[in-house]
Structures are given as structure tokens and as C-alpha cells.
Amino acid sequence: MADTIEAIATRYSCRNFKSDPLPEASVQAIARAALQSPSARNRQPWHFSFVTDKTLIEEMDVVSMKTLAVTNPAAYDRTISRGGKLFYNAAGLVVISAQHIDGLVGSGLDVGIATATIVLAAKGLGIDSCVCALASAAGNGHETQPPYNRLGIPEGYEYVIAVLLGFAAGESVAPHTIEEGKLTFIR
Ligand SMILES: Cc1cc2nc3c(=O)[nH]c(=O)nc-3n(C[C@H](O)[C@H](O)[C@H](O)COP(=O)(O)O)c2cc1C
């Protein structure tokens, strides 16, 4: 198990997963961590759909790629150049859906924080991840249509983002280069 700072320092976006399944205990621990995320006024505007059904992940990949080809050809081409799989053969994914909360700035921020909690909890358990916004373009607005209607997204909630989870195939990738110039310390 990595400590928090090590998990943050070694996390990177994995785009090539091997087929090993996620341990159920790890899925449960990540799910609990997601629920423990902070949110504005503790509104907890989210719902987390943890998918480890490989058939459903594959169906979502195919449908999302078809949508992407039409809505975002550049991203479609980029995904094709990376192997053609929007979900990079991930063993699991978490779809985060959320309620619209009128007048409250931050439901998007809340989901972003929960996303970070998920990727760091996963890394702490030795599980690699990739935040995947491209899939949202396909899922958002289609929550009641197949295959998204199998995600258990509650009525009134919208598909926001997916987090892919699994074990990296091959060598791990170096984390992105940090930019020290983006820090200011006032002492
Ligand atoms: C909100 C968000 C959406 C992202 N969407 C995608 C995506 O759809 N596909 C993908 O391969 N990576 C996606 N990424 C990963 C970023 O490309 C990646 O975090 C960035 O290049 C920095 O690299 P690193 O995560 O390896 O440090 C996303 C990241 C964030 C935070």
C-alpha cells in the first residue's frame, strides 16, 4: 500500500490495461473512499456506478466510440491511434453522475474532488486509473438508453465523467512534468 504523497507522485493516466480483474475488496475500498469525499454544504450531489462487468464496459466502449466519431472526430482519431479503445481495456470503471443543484456553485467541483479521491484511493491500493471525459459526450443525455440505462444512474442525475481502473499492461509511464513556476509561496 502506497502512502498518500507517494500515490500522488506516482499516479499517471494509464492508457493500456491488462485483463486482470480488480480485487473486490479494492473495489469496495475505493467505493467507500468516493463516498467520503468532501462536497459543498455536504450536499453529496453524486452517484457512483462501479462497473466490473467486462461485457458492459465493452458495449459502452463501442457505443461511445461510434458517438465520438461523429461528435469529436479529432478525439476519435486520437483514440484510434492509441489502440482504438476509449476505455483502454480497463478492468473496471466508475461512472460518476450528478444532480443539478440550482444556485450552488460547485456541483462540478464536487464531482472533480470525488474523481481525485477515486484515482488516489486506487493508486494507494496499487490500481492504475485514467479519468475519461471523452466517454461523457456519449453518455450524457443518454442515461435512459442502452447501454447507459444499465448503470443505475438515478432519475434526475446526469452522466458526468468516467474513471477507468485496472492494472497497467507493461511498464508504468512517468508522471507528467510538474511546473514549479505555478507555485507561489507567501511567507
Ligand atoms: C477532467 C479530465 C478528463 C480527462 N479525459 C481524458 C480522456 O477522455 N481520455 C484520456 O485518455 N485521458 C483523459 N484525461 C487524462 C489527462 O489527459 C491527463 O490527466 C493529463 O494528460 C496529465 O497526465 P497524467 O494524468 O498522466 O499526469 C483526463 C483528465 C482529466 C482531469
The ligand as a MOL file (V3000), in Angstrom:
LIG
                    3D

  0  0  0     0  0            999 V3000
M  V30 BEGIN CTAB
M  V30 COUNTS 31 33 0 0 0
M  V30 BEGIN ATOM
M  V30 1 C -11.2370 16.0320 -16.4230 0
M  V30 2 C -10.2640 15.1260 -17.1390 0
M  V30 3 C -10.6680 14.4910 -18.3050 0
M  V30 4 C -9.7970 13.6080 -18.9620 0
M  V30 5 N -10.2510 12.9120 -20.0360 0
M  V30 6 C -9.4310 12.0250 -20.6420 0
M  V30 7 C -9.9150 11.2070 -21.7060 0
M  V30 8 O -11.0700 11.2920 -22.1090 0
M  V30 9 N -9.0730 10.3140 -22.2530 0
M  V30 10 C -7.7770 10.1680 -21.8220 0
M  V30 11 O -7.0540 9.3310 -22.3560 0
M  V30 12 N -7.2900 10.9320 -20.8040 0
M  V30 13 C -8.0860 11.8340 -20.2050 0
M  V30 14 N -7.6300 12.5790 -19.1540 0
M  V30 15 C -6.2480 12.4030 -18.6790 0
M  V30 16 C -5.3700 13.6190 -18.9960 0
M  V30 17 O -5.0500 13.6170 -20.3790 0
M  V30 18 C -4.1130 13.5430 -18.1170 0
M  V30 19 O -4.5110 13.6490 -16.7580 0
M  V30 20 C -3.0820 14.6100 -18.4250 0
M  V30 21 O -2.5740 14.4470 -19.7160 0
M  V30 22 C -1.9180 14.5950 -17.4180 0
M  V30 23 O -1.2770 13.3520 -17.4500 0
M  V30 24 P -1.2070 12.4060 -16.1780 0
M  V30 25 O -2.5990 12.1520 -15.6650 0
M  V30 26 O -0.5590 11.1520 -16.6840 0
M  V30 27 O -0.4030 13.0960 -15.1270 0
M  V30 28 C -8.4780 13.4260 -18.4760 0
M  V30 29 C -8.0890 14.0910 -17.3080 0
M  V30 30 C -8.9660 14.9210 -16.6360 0
M  V30 31 C -8.5350 15.5750 -15.3500 0
M  V30 END ATOM
M  V30 BEGIN BOND
M  V30 1 1 1 2
M  V30 2 1 2 3
M  V30 3 2 2 30
M  V30 4 2 3 4
M  V30 5 1 4 5
M  V30 6 1 4 28
M  V30 7 2 5 6
M  V30 8 1 6 7
M  V30 9 1 6 13
M  V30 10 2 7 8
M  V30 11 1 7 9
M  V30 12 1 9 10
M  V30 13 2 10 11
M  V30 14 1 10 12
M  V30 15 2 12 13
M  V30 16 1 13 14
M  V30 17 1 14 15
M  V30 18 1 14 28
M  V30 19 1 15 16
M  V30 20 1 16 17
M  V30 21 1 16 18
M  V30 22 1 18 19
M  V30 23 1 18 20
M  V30 24 1 20 21
M  V30 25 1 20 22
M  V30 26 1 22 23
M  V30 27 1 23 24
M  V30 28 2 24 25
M  V30 29 1 24 26
M  V30 30 1 24 27
M  V30 31 2 28 29
M  V30 32 1 29 30
M  V30 33 1 30 31
M  V30 END BOND
M  V30 END CTAB
M  END
